[in-house]
Amino acid sequence: MQGPELGWAAPVIVAAFVGAVVLLVVFVRVQRRRADPMFDLALLASPRFVGICLAAATIVAVLVPLLVYLPSYLTTVVGMSPGAAGATLILLTAPTLVLPLLSGALTRLVPASVVIVVSVAVVAVGAAWATVLGPDSGTSELAGPLLTIGVGVGLSIGLLDAIAIGSVEPGRAATGAGMINTARLASETIAIAVVGAVLASTTGGRLADPGFTGGLRTVLWTMAVVALVAAALTAVLARRGAARAAAVPAVVGAD
């Protein structure tokens, strides 16, 4: 968050980035040497599991920053009251209360991995659509994109965890659940910081126009592209995971 103020080449900023990389390397080395690691890196050898973690991380990286920064935009730039801004944000979260039931029914018709890929793609469409926001935007203009993002999030809730746990050995189920939650928390934390840094740069740290609208649109377009790429990667990883799972019985049968 201090990058825009101090400059990205400032020694303290560079040192923070270097320190983060060093700590990550140390963490990986320690976990690989432990007999009972807190973060079982062997699970990352499963393409299906990696794809599900990627989908989960991408979805929260879009949702959570919007929940953090969109209220400020609606009250400061659009001029909504806090109550009206809160009511508008319900459009973003309400689908998550209903659609998890629908996603369970959908998996009886199509593979669960397809539902997840579509969910991430829907989030990408919603983020791109949300770039229509502006100082004159009202709830009616934002209803479509916010509901679209909410639908993508709602279809994936619960299903992601079920697929992730089902992608690992029963004895590693708890570790798998912990890793997908870690992916979510790490992703949303980084996304909040990155979005905050972008908006601080475009608004001079004031979170107001001029700069807030342009900065938020840039963020939304970036989210849309990232989510679209993540949807494609998730599809590829899911396909590879399915191919690997089908090959195992064939090998066993040949033996």
N, C-alpha and C positions, 0 to 999 in steps of 0.2 A: 504493500500500500504506500510505502514511502518512495517508491521508484520515481513516480512523476515529479515529486517535490525535490528529491535529492539528485535525480538524474540516474539513468540505468547504468551508467559507467562509474558511478560513485563507488569508492572502495568498500563501503559497508554493504552496498547492494551486491557487488560482485562477490564479496566474501560470503554473503548469505547464500547465494546460488552455489558457490563452490562447497560450502559447508553442507548444504542439503545433499549434493551428489556424494560427497564423502560418507556422510551418515547412511545413505541408502546402500552404498557398496558394503559398508561395514555390517549393516543389518542383514544383507543377503548372505554374506560369508558366515556370519554367526548362525543364521538359521539353517544353512546347508550342512553345518558341522554337528548340529544337535540331533540326538536320536529321537527326541520328541519335540519338534519345532512348533513354535506358536503359529508360524506362517509356513505351511507345508508347500514349498515351491514345487514339489513333484506333481502337485495337482495341475500346475500350469502346463504340463505335458498333454493334457486333455484338450483338444481343440474345442469341443462342445462347451466345456467348463469355462474356458477363456472367453469364448464368444458371449456366453451368458453374463459373465462379469463385465465385459465391455458394454453390453446393452444396458445393464443396470447402472453402470457409471455414467454413461451418456445421458440417460433419461434424467437422473437427478442433477446432472451438470446443466441441463436446460431449465428444469423446474425450479430448483432452489434459488438460483440467482434472481429469477423473475419474482419470486415471492419476497425476496429481500429488497430489491431496488425498484420494482414497478410501483409499489405504494407511494414512494417518494416522488416518482414522476407524475403519477395521477394527481397528487395533492399540490405539488409545487408548480408544475408546468401546465397541466390540464385545468387545474383549479377545482378539482373535486373536493368535497368534504371528506374527512376521514371515514365516515360511515358509508358514503357512496363508493369510495375507493375499496373499502373492505367488501362491499356487496359485489363490486365488479370482479374482485379476485375469487369470489365464490365460484364464478364460472370456470376458473382454472382448477379448482380443487373438488367441486361437486361430483364430476364423473368418477373420481377415485372411490366414491362410496358405493356406486352401483355396478360399475363395469367389471370388477373382479368376479362377480357371479357369472357374467356373460362370457368372460374369457374361459372359465371352466367348461361351459357348454360348448364353446367353439372348438376346444381341443378334442371333442368327440367327432368333429367333422374334418378338421385339418390338424396336421402335426403341431405340437406346442411350439416348436422352434419357428414355424411360419408365423404364428400369432405374435411372437416376440419381434421378429424382423419387421412385420407390418406395424407394430406398436412404435418402434423406433423411427420408422419412416413417417408415420403420422405425426410424431413429435417434430420431425424435421419440417414437414409441410406447415404445421402450426407456427413454428418459429419464423419461417419465411413470410407467412401471411401476416404475422404480427408487426412486420415492418411498416404496415399502413398507419401505425400510431403517429400522432402528431399533437400539437397544442390544442387542436380543435376536436380531438377524438372524444367520443363519448362511449358509454357502455355498449350501445348498439353496434358501433364500429368495431369494438374489441371483442364482442361476444363470439364471433366466428373463430378467430385465431386462438383465443383462450380456451374455448370449448374443445377445439381440435387438439391442442396440446394436452388438455385434461383427459381426452379420450385415449390418447396414446399412453399416457401414464397409467390410467385406470385399467386398461387391458393387460398391462404387464405386472401389476402389483400382485404379489403372492405367487404368480406363475413363475416368475424369475427364480424365486427361492426354491420352489419345488423342482424345477429343472436342474438348478445348480446342485442341489443335494442328490438328485437322482443320477447325476453325471459322475459321481465319485463312488468309491467303495463304501459299503455300509459303515465300516469302522472309521471312515474319515468324514462322515456326514457332518459332524459338529464342526470340524475344521473347515469344510467347504462352506458351511453357513457363515462362519466367522469371516472367511475370506471375501465372500460376496458383499457382506456388510462393510468390510474394510474398504472394498473398492468403491462402494457408494459414498462412505464418509470422506474418504480421501478426495474423490472426484468433486463432491459438492464444496468441500473446503477450498480446494484449488480454484474451482470455478468462481466462487464468491470473491476470492482475492483477485483473480485476473480481471473479472468484470469490474470490480471496484477500482482497480488500477486504470483500466481503460476509461471509465467514466470520470475518474479524478483528473485524467489527462485532458479529456475533451471539455470539461467544465471548469477547470482551474480549481478543483477541490470543492466547488460550491453545490454540485448536484442540482443545477438549474440551467435553463436556457440563457444565452446561447451555448450550445454544446451538448446539452443533455439529450435532445432528440436525436441528433446525428450520432452521438456515441452509442445510444441504445439501439439504434438501427444497425450500426456496425456490429454490435454484439449479437443481435438477433440473426443477421445474415451469417455470421461466423458459426453460431449455434446450429443453424439450419444445415450448413455444409458439413460440419462435424458429425451431426446426427445422421445425415444421409450416407456419409462414408462409413460410419459405425454400423448402420443397417446392412450395407453391402458386405462388410467384413464379418458381421455376425452370421449372415447367410452362408458365406464361404466356410467359416469355421464349423457351423452346424452340419454342413454337408460333409466336411472332412471327418467330423466326429461320427456321423452316421456310417460313413464308409469304413472307418476303422472298427466300429462295433460290429458291422456285418462281416468283416474279414476275420475276426477272432473266432467265431463259431466254425467258419470254414477251415481254419487252420487246425482247430481242435478235432473236427471231424476227419480231417486227413490223417491226423496222428492215430 
